Amino acid sequence: MMIHGEGAEVNKSDLGLLATLDDLYAIIAQYDPENVYNMDETGLFFHLLPRYSLLMPNEDISTTRGKKKSKDRVSLIVCANAVGSHKIPCALIGKPKAPACIKHRRWPVPYFIQAKAWMDAKTCWKWFNEVFIPEVKKRTGRQVLLLLDNAPGHFEAFERDNVRIVFFPPNCTSWKQPCDMGIIAALKKRFKYLYLKDVLDFYELDEEAKLRKKMQGQRLRRDAAGVAYGNPAHLLDATNYVKEAWQSVSPNYQKCIYQGENNDIRSRSGNSERDRGFCDQSYTNYRSFKSFCWARRA
């Protein structure tokens, strides 16, 4: 068994931590769960393909070699409300100002530039003002609560334009922060599925078609030819996968929460096997957030 995560670092019997969480519950109880949001960021190595493979009986392990792992990374900003009915568009933080792949095109998701592709206070403010506030204002004029962890790249707590920012207590985000409890993992799995699908689609072409695609890619500007031409994903490929992955999970979040309340996830005949499997995962991801936000409500 592979052990991962940071859950073991949390002392769940710490009286000080529990008292701080009680204070946070009291704040959350003042808001409609529809208007309680959580935001978190995560790194994404968008070139990486799976590191494991299965050999056919006629393949020789001595002739099968791995490759050096790509370390090209961006950061994703993920944000959604407590009941799963509103997902803020996923944003991406990258290093290049104008990569070749985006020439004469527009980014499909909000894109921010940072020298190390990390979240910092400046980028956090840009995301808040240019993405979060406009998206929330389209939906509601009521009071909104945004929950963040205490990462150094975030701004300080404040209240403005009917939005209040509060923070999880230190060292408990792996226990209480919804994005860390499976939401980001579900997004990344879907991203990898979409990436692999396009890689396999290329390699399933006949040799003549593959050669034609590669020659077309060679005529493009450097780094402008991505997965469709038999190359690793470039930033535009990555943003398209992120957008599609995030969009594809949103309706299932709602279904799974409603179905979960009726303890009837698997028995609904209206869903396909693929949807039911994804619902199970999505409901598990959001159940903790929803129960967290409903805790101690009168």
C-alpha positions in Angstrom: 0.0 0.0 0.0 1.3 3.5 -0.9 0.8 6.0 1.8 0.4 9.7 0.8 -1.1 13.0 1.9 -0.7 15.0 5.1 -3.6 13.7 7.2 -1.3 12.1 9.7 0.1 15.6 10.5 -3.2 16.7 12.0 -3.8 16.3 15.7 -7.6 16.0 15.7 -7.8 16.0 19.5 -6.0 19.4 19.9 -8.3 21.5 22.0 -7.0 24.7 20.6 -7.5 23.6 17.0 -11.0 22.3 17.8 -11.9 25.7 19.5 -10.7 27.5 16.4 -12.8 25.3 14.2 -15.8 26.0 16.4 -15.3 29.7 15.7 -15.1 29.0 12.0 -18.3 26.9 12.1 -20.0 29.8 13.8 -19.0 32.1 10.9 -20.0 29.6 8.2 -23.4 29.2 9.9 -24.2 32.8 9.1 -24.2 32.0 5.3 -26.3 30.1 2.9 -24.2 27.0 1.8 -24.8 28.2 -1.8 -22.7 31.2 -1.0 -19.8 29.5 0.8 -16.8 28.9 -1.5 -13.4 27.2 -1.1 -10.4 28.1 -3.2 -7.1 26.3 -3.4 -4.2 26.0 -5.9 -2.2 23.0 -7.0 0.7 22.3 -9.3 0.2 20.5 -12.5 3.0 18.8 -14.5 1.2 19.0 -17.8 3.7 17.1 -19.9 3.8 14.0 -17.7 2.4 10.8 -19.0 1.8 7.7 -16.8 5.1 6.2 -15.4 3.8 2.6 -15.4 3.1 0.3 -18.3 2.1 -3.3 -19.0 4.3 -5.4 -21.3 2.7 -7.9 -23.7 4.0 -11.5 -23.6 6.1 -11.0 -26.7 7.8 -7.9 -25.3 11.2 -8.0 -23.7 11.7 -6.0 -20.5 15.4 -5.6 -21.4 14.5 -3.5 -24.4 11.9 -1.4 -22.7 13.2 1.8 -21.2 11.7 4.7 -19.4 12.3 8.4 -20.1 13.3 11.3 -17.9 10.3 12.9 -16.3 9.4 16.4 -17.6 9.3 19.0 -14.9 7.4 21.6 -16.9 4.8 22.9 -14.4 1.9 25.3 -14.1 -0.4 26.0 -11.1 -4.2 25.7 -11.2 -6.6 27.8 -9.1 -9.6 25.7 -8.2 -12.7 27.2 -6.6 -16.3 26.0 -6.1 -19.2 26.5 -3.7 -20.3 24.2 -0.9 -23.2 22.5 -2.6 -21.4 22.0 -5.9 -23.9 24.2 -7.9 -21.3 26.8 -8.9 -17.8 26.3 -10.1 -15.6 29.3 -10.6 -13.7 28.9 -14.0 -10.4 27.1 -13.3 -7.5 29.5 -13.7 -3.9 28.7 -14.7 -0.6 30.3 -13.6 2.3 29.9 -16.0 5.7 31.3 -16.7 5.6 32.3 -20.5 4.1 35.7 -21.4 3.2 34.8 -24.9 4.0 31.1 -25.8 3.9 30.2 -29.5 0.9 28.0 -29.1 -1.3 30.9 -28.2 -0.4 33.2 -31.1 -3.5 34.5 -32.8 -5.6 32.6 -30.3 -7.2 33.3 -26.9 -6.7 31.4 -23.7 -9.7 29.2 -23.0 -9.3 29.8 -19.2 -8.0 32.7 -17.2 -4.2 32.8 -17.5 -1.9 34.6 -15.1 1.9 35.1 -15.5 4.2 34.5 -12.6 8.0 34.0 -12.8 7.9 30.6 -11.1 4.3 29.7 -12.0 3.4 29.9 -8.3 0.6 31.6 -6.5 1.7 34.8 -4.9 -0.2 37.7 -3.3 -0.2 39.8 -6.5 -1.6 36.8 -8.5 -4.1 36.0 -5.8 -5.4 39.6 -5.9 -5.7 39.5 -9.7 -7.6 36.2 -9.5 -9.9 37.7 -6.9 -10.7 40.9 -8.8 -10.7 39.5 -12.3 -12.2 36.0 -11.9 -13.9 35.4 -8.5 -15.7 38.7 -8.0 -17.2 38.9 -11.6 -18.3 35.3 -11.5 -19.9 35.6 -8.1 -21.6 38.9 -9.0 -23.2 37.3 -12.0 -24.8 34.8 -9.7 -25.8 36.6 -6.5 -25.8 39.9 -4.8 -26.0 38.3 -1.3 -23.2 38.0 1.2 -20.5 35.5 0.2 -17.9 33.6 2.3 -14.6 32.5 0.7 -12.5 30.0 2.7 -8.8 29.8 2.1 -5.8 28.0 3.6 -3.0 30.0 5.2 -0.5 29.5 2.4 2.0 32.4 2.2 0.9 33.3 -1.4 -2.6 34.4 -0.2 -3.8 37.8 0.9 -4.9 38.7 4.4 -8.4 38.2 5.7 -10.8 41.1 4.8 -14.4 41.9 3.9 -15.3 43.8 0.8 -18.1 44.0 -1.8 -20.2 41.6 0.2 -17.4 39.0 0.2 -15.7 37.9 3.4 -12.4 36.1 3.4 -11.6 33.7 6.3 -8.9 31.1 6.7 -8.8 27.5 7.9 -6.6 27.0 11.0 -3.0 26.1 10.3 -2.1 22.4 9.7 -5.7 21.1 9.1 -6.3 21.7 5.4 -5.8 18.0 4.6 -8.5 17.2 7.1 -11.0 20.0 6.5 -10.3 21.8 3.2 -12.5 20.3 0.5 -10.2 21.0 -2.4 -7.5 19.0 -0.7 -9.8 16.1 0.1 -10.4 14.8 -3.5 -11.7 17.6 -5.6 -8.3 18.5 -7.1 -7.5 14.8 -7.4 -10.7 14.2 -9.4 -9.8 17.2 -11.7 -6.3 15.9 -12.3 -7.5 12.4 -13.1 -9.9 13.7 -15.7 -7.2 15.9 -17.1 -4.9 12.9 -17.5 -7.7 10.9 -19.1 -8.2 13.6 -21.8 -4.5 13.9 -22.4 -4.0 10.2 -22.8 -7.0 9.9 -25.1 -5.5 12.4 -27.5 -2.1 10.7 -27.3 -3.6 7.4 -28.1 -5.7 8.8 -30.9 -2.6 10.0 -32.6 -0.7 6.7 -32.3 -3.8 4.8 -33.6 -3.5 6.7 -36.9 -1.9 4.7 -39.8 1.7 5.5 -40.5 1.0 7.7 -43.5 -1.4 9.9 -41.5 1.1 10.1 -38.6 3.9 11.2 -40.9 1.6 13.8 -42.5 0.7 15.2 -39.1 4.3 15.3 -38.0 5.3 17.2 -41.2 2.5 19.7 -40.6 3.8 20.2 -37.1 7.3 20.9 -38.3 6.0 23.7 -40.4 4.6 25.5 -37.4 6.5 27.8 -35.1 8.6 26.1 -32.5 6.6 24.8 -29.6 3.3 25.5 -31.4 2.7 21.9 -32.4 1.2 19.9 -29.5 -0.5 16.6 -28.9 -2.4 16.6 -32.2 1.0 16.4 -34.0 2.5 13.6 -31.9 4.3 15.9 -29.4 3.9 16.5 -25.7 1.1 18.8 -24.6 1.8 22.5 -24.8 0.2 25.1 -22.6 -2.8 25.6 -24.9 -3.4 21.8 -24.9 -3.2 21.9 -21.1 -5.6 24.7 -20.7 -8.1 23.1 -23.0 -7.9 19.8 -21.0 -8.3 21.7 -17.7 -11.4 23.6 -19.0 -13.0 20.4 -20.3 -12.1 18.4 -17.2 -13.6 21.0 -14.9 -16.7 21.5 -17.0 -17.3 17.7 -17.2 -17.5 17.2 -13.5 -19.8 20.1 -12.6 -23.2 18.5 -13.3 -22.2 15.3 -11.6 -21.4 17.2 -8.4 -25.0 18.4 -8.2 -26.4 15.0 -9.0 -24.3 13.2 -6.5 -25.1 15.5 -3.6 -28.8 15.2 -4.2 -28.6 11.4 -4.7 -26.3 11.1 -1.7 -28.9 12.8 0.5 -31.3 10.0 -0.5 -28.7 7.3 -0.1 -29.5 6.2 -3.5 -26.5 6.9 -5.7 -26.2 3.5 -7.4 -29.8 2.7 -7.9 -30.8 5.7 -10.1 -31.6 4.2 -13.5 -31.2 7.5 -15.3 -27.4 7.5 -15.1 -24.9 5.6 -17.1 -22.3 3.4 -15.5 -19.7 6.0 -16.3 -21.7 8.7 -14.7 -22.5 6.6 -11.6 -18.8 5.9 -11.1 -17.9 9.5 -11.4 -20.8 10.5 -9.1 -19.5 8.2 -6.4 -16.2 9.9 -6.5 -17.6 13.4 -6.8 -20.1 12.9 -4.0 -17.3 11.7 -1.7 -15.3 14.8 -2.6 -18.1 17.3 -1.9 -19.8 15.5 1.0 -17.1 16.7 3.4 -17.4 20.3 2.2 -21.2 20.3 2.5 -21.2 18.7 6.0 -18.5 21.1 7.1 -20.5 24.1 5.9 -23.7 22.9 7.5 -22.0 22.0 10.8 -23.5 23.7 13.9 -26.3 25.4 11.9 -29.3 25.9 14.1 
